[in-house]
Amino acid sequence: MSQTLIDLVRRYTESHPGENPWMTAIENVGILRSDLPKRPAPLLFQPSLCVVAQGSKQSVFGNRRYEYGPGQALVVSVEMPAFSRVAAASPDEPFLGVIIGLDRKLMSEVLDSLVTPVKVSAQVPRGVFVTDYDGPLADCVMRLLRLLDTPEAIPHVAPLVMREIAYWLLSGPHAADVAKVALADGRTHRVLSAVHALRAKFAEAVSIDELAAIAQLSPSAFHRQFKALTSMTPVQFQKQLRLLEARHLLVSGTANAETAAFRVGYESASQFSREYTRMFGAPPRRDAEALRQPLPE
């Protein structure tokens, strides 16, 4: 990968005090750095382009594992939970990355403006994939980072670069997957509507039949297409969302374990504790206390 991008990311982290991730002055653009490998951590991915400049990462969505290193990017087109870790990093060669949020409205506008329509199949697209970024797409990432040196130019230039990024994604090797998620109608949009409904109602008892009705599919077809898009079953998706929200409540101190369990939809505190321990590696109280401890220097 370009040494220029490595230098830009590293210089920013060394000249701006703060914590990882650094949220920059450009909306929806963040910078990542880690001097050491990290254990898998659960998190909720937003639609984004996750670029690696140096080092490597691994992310697991349901039953699918994605590994990506320099010159590669993880593209996430649907909000969904995952486990992610820094796989390769050292003090001499830290992991360096850039996260660029994707606006589906902007993607849809660019898609509609293309002279040559993107050819899409009838299959449900993958909501996550790894792609190489080079040429114009890599140039866009570097131009975004250079803009950070001229804050007065950001509101005028950054939106144009974001639109260009959307264009290159919609004209690249994975254009069909990106396009089907950006489409404003069709079967994929209905499945996405069900995904968003489950995201909004994750603490409620939502049935497969109810979600299938939103997607206008039979329960079996919906289950199959939901898993094709997210790499998870609806039950797995909902469970991870519940546990991530419970962890947030515990760490923030707004609820104890029993209260958090019921607030995210569990009827049994013991079941909540078992599943929480299985996902995070420690019981709720101990895990929250550990996360509240200050990081060692």
Residue frames relative to the residue before (quaternion, step in Angstrom):
aa qw qx qy qz dx dy dz
M 1.0000 0.0000 0.0000 0.0000 0.00 0.00 0.00
S 0.6731 -0.5287 0.3440 0.3861 3.52 -1.21 0.54
Q 0.4500 -0.6766 0.5182 0.2667 3.54 -0.89 0.97
T 0.5669 0.6069 -0.3782 0.4089 3.57 1.18 -0.57
L 0.6699 0.4859 -0.3047 0.4714 3.59 0.91 -0.87
I 0.6160 0.5374 -0.3430 0.4627 3.59 1.00 -0.79
D 0.6741 0.4982 -0.2947 0.4589 3.58 0.89 -0.96
L 0.6477 0.5286 -0.3232 0.4434 3.60 0.96 -0.83
V 0.6858 0.4737 -0.2867 0.4724 3.57 0.89 -0.95
R 0.6788 0.4966 -0.3028 0.4483 3.57 0.86 -0.92
R 0.6461 0.5242 -0.3232 0.4508 3.57 0.95 -0.84
Y 0.6442 0.5227 -0.3329 0.4482 3.58 0.98 -0.79
T 0.6886 0.4827 -0.2994 0.4507 3.61 0.85 -0.90
E 0.6948 0.4744 -0.2783 0.4634 3.58 1.07 -0.69
S 0.7248 0.4201 -0.2455 0.4877 3.60 1.17 -0.43
H 0.7214 0.3676 -0.2380 0.5364 3.60 1.28 -0.15
P 0.3154 -0.7456 0.5510 0.2024 3.59 -0.47 1.13
G 0.3986 0.6963 -0.5261 0.2818 3.55 -1.06 0.73
E 0.5126 -0.6354 0.4893 0.3068 3.51 -1.33 -0.15
N 0.5428 -0.5976 0.4903 0.3284 3.50 -1.26 0.49
P 0.5605 -0.2657 -0.7789 0.0926 1.65 -1.56 1.95
W 0.4291 -0.6620 0.5440 0.2858 3.55 -1.20 0.53
M 0.1879 -0.7538 0.6180 0.1206 3.59 -0.71 1.02
T 0.3034 -0.8095 0.4845 0.1340 3.53 -0.48 1.23
A 0.6837 -0.4752 0.3663 0.4153 3.54 -1.37 0.01
I 0.6134 0.4988 -0.3532 0.5002 3.59 1.28 -0.17
E 0.4753 -0.6945 0.4590 0.2848 3.56 -0.66 1.09
N 0.8522 0.1283 -0.1353 0.4890 3.56 -1.03 0.96
V 0.6176 0.4825 -0.3798 0.4915 3.59 1.15 0.55
G 0.0194 0.8064 -0.5884 0.0565 3.56 -0.69 1.12
I 0.2832 -0.7476 0.5788 0.1608 3.55 -1.26 0.45
L 0.1877 -0.7856 0.5854 0.0698 3.55 -1.00 0.92
R 0.0817 0.7694 -0.6325 0.0358 3.53 -1.17 0.70
S 0.0720 0.7658 -0.6378 0.0410 3.55 -1.07 0.79
D 0.3226 -0.7688 0.5242 0.1736 3.58 -0.82 1.01
L 0.7646 0.2426 -0.1475 0.5786 3.58 1.29 -0.16
P 0.5746 -0.5477 0.4546 0.4040 3.60 -1.19 0.40
K 0.2036 -0.7853 0.5752 0.1047 3.57 -1.17 0.55
R 0.5383 -0.6020 0.4788 0.3445 3.51 -1.24 0.50
P 0.6321 -0.5264 0.3826 0.4206 3.62 -1.15 0.42
A 0.0747 -0.7872 0.6121 0.0111 3.55 -0.95 0.93
P 0.4120 -0.7035 0.5144 0.2660 3.60 -0.93 0.82
L 0.1157 0.7834 -0.6046 0.0860 3.54 -1.03 0.76
L 0.4201 -0.6782 0.5404 0.2675 3.55 -1.30 0.28
F 0.2577 -0.7813 0.5535 0.1295 3.56 -0.45 1.24
Q 0.2436 -0.7122 0.6378 0.1632 3.53 -1.14 0.77
P 0.6430 -0.4820 0.3804 0.4577 3.64 -1.16 0.31
S 0.2373 0.7941 -0.5085 0.2337 3.57 -0.50 1.15
L 0.3384 -0.6570 0.6299 0.2386 3.48 -1.46 0.24
C 0.1003 -0.8205 0.5628 0.0012 3.59 -0.43 1.25
V 0.1150 -0.8447 0.5228 -0.0057 3.54 -0.06 1.38
V 0.2034 -0.7553 0.6098 0.1272 3.58 -1.02 0.83
A 0.2100 -0.7720 0.5897 0.1102 3.57 -0.82 1.05
Q 0.7896 -0.0430 0.0748 0.6075 3.59 1.04 -0.84
G 0.7329 0.3410 -0.2853 0.5150 3.58 -1.05 0.79
S 0.3006 -0.7451 0.5547 0.2162 3.58 -1.20 -0.42
K 0.2064 -0.7610 0.6053 0.1094 3.52 -1.31 0.46
Q 0.1727 -0.7297 0.6465 0.1404 3.51 -1.38 0.33
S 0.0137 -0.7848 0.6195 -0.0099 3.56 -0.98 0.88
V 0.1622 -0.7880 0.5911 0.0578 3.54 -0.97 0.92
F 0.0502 -0.7655 0.6413 -0.0116 3.54 -0.77 1.14
G 0.8175 -0.0812 0.0195 0.5699 3.57 -0.37 1.20
N 0.7891 -0.2664 0.2190 0.5083 3.56 -0.66 -1.13
R 0.6248 0.5341 -0.3439 0.4540 3.59 1.22 0.29
R 0.1851 -0.7785 0.5951 0.0743 3.54 -0.92 0.99
Y 0.1061 -0.7873 0.6065 0.0335 3.54 -0.96 0.92
E 0.0885 -0.7750 0.6251 0.0285 3.57 -0.91 0.98
Y 0.0723 0.8086 -0.5772 0.0878 3.57 -0.81 0.95
G 0.1140 -0.8125 0.5717 -0.0012 3.52 -0.99 0.97
P 0.8153 -0.2360 0.1595 0.5041 3.59 -1.21 -0.38
G 0.7956 0.2508 -0.2072 0.5111 3.55 -0.90 0.95
Q 0.6936 0.4095 -0.2757 0.5246 3.58 1.28 0.10
A 0.1277 -0.7776 0.6113 0.0727 3.53 -1.28 0.43
L 0.3458 -0.6786 0.6065 0.2283 3.51 -1.22 0.65
V 0.1416 -0.7761 0.6106 0.0689 3.56 -0.84 1.01
V 0.0558 -0.7829 0.6195 -0.0130 3.57 -0.68 1.16
S 0.1298 -0.8422 0.5221 0.0371 3.57 -0.51 1.16
V 0.7390 0.2945 -0.1923 0.5746 3.59 1.29 -0.11
E 0.4875 -0.6416 0.4961 0.3234 3.59 -0.97 0.78
M 0.2683 0.7706 -0.5420 0.2013 3.58 -0.65 1.06
P 0.5353 -0.6371 0.4521 0.3212 3.58 -1.18 0.58
A 0.0384 0.7842 -0.6174 0.0482 3.53 -1.22 0.56
F 0.3461 -0.6553 0.6081 0.2847 3.52 -1.41 0.01
S 0.0114 0.8141 -0.5783 0.0518 3.58 -0.81 0.99
R 0.0149 0.8028 -0.5958 0.0157 3.56 -1.11 0.65
V 0.4610 -0.6094 0.5609 0.3185 3.52 -1.30 0.44
A 0.2241 -0.8219 0.5149 0.0959 3.58 -0.53 1.18
A 0.8033 0.1090 -0.0449 0.5838 3.60 1.03 -0.70
A 0.3092 0.7171 -0.5726 0.2496 3.56 -0.72 1.15
S 0.0347 0.7721 -0.6344 0.0157 3.56 -1.21 0.54
P 0.6579 -0.5040 0.3555 0.4323 3.62 -1.17 0.31
D 0.6793 0.4767 -0.2978 0.4718 3.58 1.04 -0.71
E 0.7837 0.1094 -0.0472 0.6096 3.57 1.09 -0.77
P 0.0917 -0.8391 0.5349 0.0378 3.59 0.32 1.23
F 0.5443 -0.5499 0.4950 0.3954 3.51 -1.29 0.31
L 0.0169 -0.7880 0.6146 -0.0313 3.56 -0.90 0.99
G 0.1194 0.8101 -0.5634 0.1099 3.56 -0.80 0.97
V 0.2565 -0.7341 0.6095 0.1540 3.51 -1.37 0.28
I 0.1550 -0.7689 0.6148 0.0823 3.57 -0.95 0.91
I 0.0522 -0.7899 0.6109 -0.0094 3.55 -0.81 1.07
G 0.3486 -0.7531 0.5213 0.1988 3.57 -0.55 1.15
L 0.2795 -0.7584 0.5697 0.1490 3.56 -1.07 0.84
D 0.2473 -0.7595 0.5908 0.1139 3.55 -0.85 1.05
R 0.3678 -0.7633 0.4797 0.2279 3.59 -0.43 1.18
K 0.6019 0.5548 -0.3688 0.4404 3.61 1.07 -0.64
L 0.6546 0.4964 -0.3053 0.4816 3.57 0.98 -0.86
M 0.6335 0.5300 -0.3320 0.4556 3.59 0.97 -0.86
S 0.6594 0.5121 -0.3062 0.4574 3.57 0.97 -0.85
E 0.6359 0.5272 -0.3266 0.4595 3.59 1.01 -0.81
V 0.6665 0.4870 -0.3008 0.4776 3.58 0.92 -0.90
L 0.6276 0.5416 -0.3361 0.4470 3.58 0.98 -0.83
D 0.6802 0.4949 -0.2893 0.4568 3.59 0.93 -0.90
S 0.6949 0.4900 -0.2759 0.4481 3.59 1.13 -0.58
L 0.4877 0.6843 -0.4357 0.3226 3.61 1.23 -0.22
V 0.4688 -0.6743 0.4974 0.2796 3.56 -0.96 0.88
T 0.7571 0.2523 -0.1400 0.5861 3.56 1.01 -0.88
P 0.3689 -0.7566 0.4881 0.2308 3.63 -0.38 1.17
V 0.4874 -0.6420 0.5076 0.3042 3.54 -1.15 0.69
K 0.3522 -0.7284 0.5457 0.2182 3.57 -0.88 0.94
V 0.0390 -0.8012 0.5969 -0.0176 3.56 -0.67 1.12
S 0.3984 -0.7030 0.5367 0.2427 3.54 -1.15 0.68
A 0.6297 -0.5353 0.4056 0.3904 3.53 -1.33 0.07
Q 0.5510 0.6317 -0.3941 0.3769 3.59 1.23 -0.26
V 0.5459 -0.5825 0.4835 0.3591 3.55 -1.25 0.52
P 0.4369 -0.7160 0.4712 0.2727 3.64 -0.81 0.92
R 0.5210 -0.5727 0.5099 0.3749 3.51 -1.31 0.19
G 0.3902 -0.7324 0.5086 0.2292 3.56 -0.87 0.91
V 0.7636 0.2044 -0.1187 0.6009 3.59 1.30 -0.31
F 0.1881 0.7650 -0.6089 0.0924 3.55 -1.07 0.71
V 0.3837 -0.6844 0.5676 0.2496 3.56 -1.32 0.34
T 0.0098 -0.7988 0.6011 -0.0219 3.54 -0.94 0.90
D 0.4887 -0.6032 0.5269 0.3459 3.55 -1.26 0.39
Y 0.0995 -0.7603 0.6341 0.0997 3.55 -1.09 0.63
D 0.2081 0.7458 -0.6044 0.1877 3.52 -0.72 1.12
G 0.7509 0.3949 -0.2647 0.4585 3.54 -1.26 -0.08
P 0.8617 -0.0645 0.0469 0.5011 3.59 -0.92 -0.90
L 0.6465 0.5241 -0.3389 0.4387 3.62 0.96 -0.76
A 0.6513 0.4949 -0.3106 0.4841 3.58 0.96 -0.82
D 0.6241 0.5390 -0.3345 0.4561 3.56 1.04 -0.75
C 0.6214 0.5417 -0.3395 0.4529 3.60 1.04 -0.75
V 0.6514 0.5176 -0.3193 0.4537 3.58 0.92 -0.90
M 0.6774 0.4879 -0.2987 0.4625 3.58 0.91 -0.87
R 0.6417 0.5177 -0.3330 0.4575 3.59 1.01 -0.73
L 0.6031 0.5434 -0.3576 0.4617 3.59 1.07 -0.66
L 0.6891 0.4782 -0.2880 0.4621 3.58 0.88 -0.94
R 0.6347 0.5190 -0.3415 0.4595 3.61 1.01 -0.70
L 0.5832 0.5942 -0.3685 0.4135 3.59 1.13 -0.60
L 0.5762 0.6120 -0.3778 0.3883 3.58 1.14 -0.56
D 0.6263 0.5266 -0.3378 0.4651 3.60 1.24 -0.35
T 0.7531 0.2616 -0.1706 0.5790 3.59 1.26 -0.25
P 0.1753 -0.8477 0.4913 0.0969 3.60 0.44 1.21
E 0.6288 0.5593 -0.3492 0.4122 3.59 1.02 -0.68
A 0.6671 0.5017 -0.3006 0.4614 3.59 1.20 -0.46
I 0.4924 0.7169 -0.4103 0.2742 3.58 1.19 -0.51
P 0.7171 0.4498 -0.3047 0.4367 3.67 0.64 -0.92
H 0.6834 0.4839 -0.2871 0.4652 3.59 1.16 -0.47
V 0.7831 0.3657 -0.1657 0.4749 3.56 0.93 -0.92
A 0.6179 0.5941 -0.3583 0.3699 3.61 0.92 -0.88
P 0.6550 0.5062 -0.3484 0.4398 3.68 0.82 -0.77
L 0.6326 0.5297 -0.3308 0.4581 3.58 1.08 -0.68
V 0.6554 0.4955 -0.3098 0.4785 3.58 1.01 -0.83
M 0.6181 0.5360 -0.3437 0.4611 3.61 1.04 -0.74
R 0.6467 0.5052 -0.3176 0.4750 3.58 0.97 -0.80
E 0.6404 0.5181 -0.3253 0.4643 3.58 1.03 -0.78
I 0.6142 0.5362 -0.3455 0.4645 3.60 1.03 -0.76
A 0.6329 0.5222 -0.3262 0.4694 3.58 0.98 -0.86
Y 0.6422 0.5316 -0.3279 0.4442 3.58 0.96 -0.83
W 0.7038 0.4659 -0.2906 0.4507 3.59 0.78 -0.98
L 0.6185 0.5233 -0.3514 0.4692 3.60 1.09 -0.61
L 0.7193 0.4448 -0.2424 0.4753 3.58 1.03 -0.83
S 0.7120 0.3674 -0.2679 0.5351 3.57 1.26 0.03
G 0.5471 0.6351 -0.3804 0.3907 3.58 1.29 0.15
P 0.7735 -0.3851 0.2413 0.4417 3.59 -1.29 -0.11
H 0.7392 0.3534 -0.2206 0.5291 3.62 1.17 -0.46
A 0.2105 0.8278 -0.4988 0.1470 3.56 1.20 0.51
A 0.6362 0.5496 -0.3461 0.4165 3.59 0.96 -0.79
D 0.6593 0.4953 -0.3123 0.4718 3.58 0.97 -0.83
V 0.6663 0.4901 -0.3053 0.4718 3.58 0.93 -0.89
A 0.6689 0.5294 -0.3051 0.4234 3.58 0.90 -0.93
K 0.6773 0.5056 -0.3201 0.4280 3.58 0.86 -0.86
V 0.6441 0.4823 -0.3290 0.4942 3.58 1.11 -0.54
A 0.6721 0.4987 -0.2983 0.4588 3.59 1.09 -0.67
L 0.5245 0.6546 -0.4170 0.3500 3.61 1.15 -0.46
A 0.3999 -0.7396 0.4997 0.2082 3.55 -1.01 0.83
D 0.7775 0.2101 -0.1611 0.5704 3.59 1.18 -0.01
G 0.5756 0.6134 -0.4232 0.3366 3.54 -1.28 -0.16
R 0.7454 -0.4343 0.2839 0.4186 3.52 -1.38 0.16
T 0.6366 0.5331 -0.3460 0.4368 3.58 0.93 -0.81
H 0.6351 0.5271 -0.3335 0.4556 3.57 0.98 -0.80
R 0.6532 0.5084 -0.3260 0.4567 3.60 0.99 -0.75
V 0.6323 0.5034 -0.3357 0.4839 3.58 1.04 -0.73
L 0.6329 0.5233 -0.3279 0.4670 3.58 1.01 -0.79
S 0.6150 0.5447 -0.3468 0.4525 3.59 1.03 -0.73
A 0.6545 0.4967 -0.3065 0.4806 3.57 1.04 -0.76
V 0.6098 0.5382 -0.3441 0.4691 3.59 1.07 -0.73
H 0.6792 0.4848 -0.2882 0.4697 3.57 0.91 -0.91
A 0.6208 0.5300 -0.3441 0.4639 3.60 1.06 -0.69
L 0.6564 0.4925 -0.3102 0.4799 3.57 0.97 -0.81
R 0.6198 0.5353 -0.3394 0.4627 3.58 1.05 -0.73
A 0.6997 0.4744 -0.2733 0.4590 3.59 0.94 -0.88
K 0.7809 0.3046 -0.1443 0.5259 3.58 1.09 -0.72
F 0.2079 0.8379 -0.4925 0.1100 3.59 1.15 0.52
A 0.6794 0.4855 -0.2984 0.4623 3.63 1.13 -0.53
E 0.6379 0.5169 -0.3261 0.4685 3.58 1.28 -0.09
A 0.5258 -0.5943 0.4971 0.3509 3.54 -1.32 0.31
V 0.0241 0.8117 -0.5784 0.0773 3.58 -0.08 1.32
S 0.2995 -0.7821 0.5218 0.1623 3.58 -0.70 1.05
I 0.6201 -0.5290 0.4284 0.3900 3.54 -1.27 0.44
D 0.6245 0.5502 -0.3421 0.4362 3.58 1.00 -0.80
E 0.6528 0.5135 -0.3138 0.4601 3.59 0.98 -0.84
L 0.6737 0.4808 -0.2926 0.4789 3.58 0.94 -0.87
A 0.6352 0.5301 -0.3256 0.4577 3.58 1.03 -0.81
A 0.6268 0.5352 -0.3374 0.4548 3.57 1.06 -0.73
I 0.6212 0.5296 -0.3388 0.4678 3.60 1.05 -0.76
A 0.7177 0.4339 -0.2340 0.4919 3.57 1.01 -0.87
Q 0.3406 -0.7629 0.4761 0.2743 3.59 1.34 -0.17
L 0.5259 0.5843 -0.4198 0.4535 3.52 0.98 1.01
S 0.5690 -0.5297 0.4760 0.4113 3.54 -1.28 0.18
P 0.6442 -0.5337 0.3574 0.4153 3.64 -1.09 0.51
S 0.6759 0.4920 -0.3127 0.4508 3.61 0.90 -0.85
A 0.6657 0.4858 -0.3097 0.4743 3.60 0.95 -0.84
F 0.6347 0.5234 -0.3363 0.4583 3.59 1.01 -0.76
H 0.6402 0.5308 -0.3302 0.4465 3.58 0.89 -0.94
R 0.6716 0.5038 -0.2931 0.4573 3.57 0.92 -0.93
Q 0.7197 0.4461 -0.2631 0.4624 3.59 0.85 -0.93
F 0.5849 0.5515 -0.3705 0.4652 3.60 1.11 -0.58
K 0.6865 0.4728 -0.2907 0.4698 3.59 0.88 -0.88
A 0.6154 0.5414 -0.3542 0.4502 3.60 1.05 -0.68
L 0.6967 0.4784 -0.2693 0.4617 3.57 1.02 -0.80
T 0.8188 0.2837 -0.1060 0.4877 3.58 0.85 -1.01
S 0.3920 -0.7178 0.4707 0.3310 3.62 1.26 -0.32
M 0.6966 0.3883 -0.2632 0.5429 3.60 1.27 0.29
T 0.4793 -0.5926 0.5417 0.3543 3.51 -1.30 0.32
P 0.6494 -0.5067 0.3678 0.4316 3.62 -1.15 0.32
V 0.6367 0.5292 -0.3342 0.4504 3.60 1.02 -0.76
Q 0.6540 0.4982 -0.3129 0.4756 3.60 0.94 -0.85
F 0.6330 0.5431 -0.3191 0.4500 3.56 0.97 -0.88
Q 0.6900 0.4792 -0.2771 0.4663 3.57 0.85 -1.01
K 0.6487 0.5286 -0.3274 0.4388 3.59 0.93 -0.86
Q 0.6755 0.4827 -0.3105 0.4629 3.61 0.88 -0.85
L 0.6212 0.5271 -0.3462 0.4652 3.59 1.03 -0.71
R 0.6523 0.5236 -0.3161 0.4478 3.59 0.93 -0.89
L 0.7058 0.4665 -0.2781 0.4548 3.56 0.84 -0.93
L 0.6180 0.5288 -0.3481 0.4661 3.60 1.07 -0.64
E 0.6628 0.4855 -0.3066 0.4806 3.59 0.98 -0.82
A 0.6298 0.5283 -0.3374 0.4588 3.60 0.99 -0.76
R 0.6392 0.5224 -0.3281 0.4592 3.58 0.97 -0.80
H 0.6286 0.5294 -0.3286 0.4654 3.58 1.03 -0.80
L 0.6530 0.5120 -0.3127 0.4622 3.60 0.95 -0.87
L 0.6750 0.5002 -0.2966 0.4540 3.57 0.94 -0.88
V 0.6951 0.4789 -0.2878 0.4524 3.58 0.81 -0.97
S 0.6787 0.4862 -0.2914 0.4671 3.58 1.05 -0.74
G 0.4545 -0.7154 0.4266 0.3157 3.58 1.27 -0.25
T 0.4894 0.6800 -0.4278 0.3392 3.60 1.21 0.24
A 0.7976 0.1011 -0.0722 0.5903 3.60 1.23 -0.12
N 0.3849 -0.6631 0.5741 0.2873 3.56 -1.22 0.49
A 0.7567 -0.4122 0.2409 0.4466 3.58 -1.28 0.14
E 0.6847 0.4865 -0.3047 0.4491 3.58 0.82 -0.92
T 0.6636 0.4989 -0.3061 0.4658 3.58 0.93 -0.88
A 0.6462 0.5200 -0.3202 0.4577 3.58 0.95 -0.86
A 0.6171 0.5617 -0.3463 0.4286 3.57 0.99 -0.83
F 0.7253 0.4335 -0.2547 0.4703 3.56 0.80 -0.96
R 0.6378 0.5420 -0.3366 0.4314 3.58 1.06 -0.67
V 0.7287 0.3925 -0.2502 0.5023 3.60 1.09 -0.56
G 0.7164 -0.5142 0.2400 0.4059 3.57 1.24 0.28
Y 0.5190 0.6265 -0.4361 0.3848 3.61 1.22 0.06
E 0.3101 -0.7428 0.5649 0.1815 3.57 -1.04 0.79
S 0.7479 0.3072 -0.1724 0.5626 3.55 1.25 -0.43
A 0.3880 -0.7302 0.5146 0.2271 3.58 -0.67 1.10
S 0.6431 0.5255 -0.3348 0.4452 3.59 1.02 -0.71
Q 0.6349 0.5051 -0.3334 0.4802 3.59 1.02 -0.74
F 0.6185 0.5431 -0.3325 0.4604 3.57 1.02 -0.83
S 0.6686 0.5066 -0.3055 0.4505 3.60 0.86 -0.95
R 0.6494 0.5171 -0.3207 0.4562 3.60 0.97 -0.87
E 0.7184 0.4476 -0.2658 0.4614 3.57 0.79 -0.99
Y 0.5982 0.5474 -0.3518 0.4677 3.58 1.11 -0.65
T 0.6679 0.4996 -0.2969 0.4649 3.58 0.89 -0.95
R 0.6439 0.5246 -0.3227 0.4539 3.56 1.00 -0.82
M 0.7164 0.4555 -0.2612 0.4595 3.60 0.94 -0.82
F 0.8096 0.2971 -0.1328 0.4885 3.59 0.86 -0.95
G 0.5235 -0.6883 0.3872 0.3197 3.60 1.24 -0.06
A 0.7680 0.1801 -0.1340 0.5998 3.61 1.27 0.09
P 0.6015 -0.5551 0.4172 0.3950 3.61 -1.16 0.52
P 0.7046 -0.5082 0.2837 0.4059 3.60 -1.13 0.60
R 0.7110 0.4645 -0.2901 0.4411 3.59 0.68 -1.03
R 0.6822 0.4870 -0.3008 0.4550 3.59 0.85 -0.93
D 0.6404 0.5283 -0.3242 0.4535 3.58 1.00 -0.83
A 0.6720 0.4959 -0.3014 0.4600 3.59 0.91 -0.91
E 0.6460 0.5178 -0.3251 0.4570 3.59 0.96 -0.81
A 0.6485 0.5175 -0.3206 0.4570 3.58 0.99 -0.82
L 0.6786 0.4948 -0.2957 0.4552 3.59 0.98 -0.82
R 0.6425 0.5221 -0.3299 0.4537 3.58 1.16 -0.50
Q 0.5541 0.6189 -0.3985 0.3888 3.60 1.19 -0.40
P 0.5034 -0.6424 0.4685 0.3382 3.62 -0.98 0.73
L 0.5248 -0.6336 0.4678 0.3230 3.54 -1.11 0.73
P 0.5105 -0.6357 0.4704 0.3375 3.63 -1.02 0.70
E 0.5636 -0.5924 0.4500 0.3589 3.54 -1.15 0.63
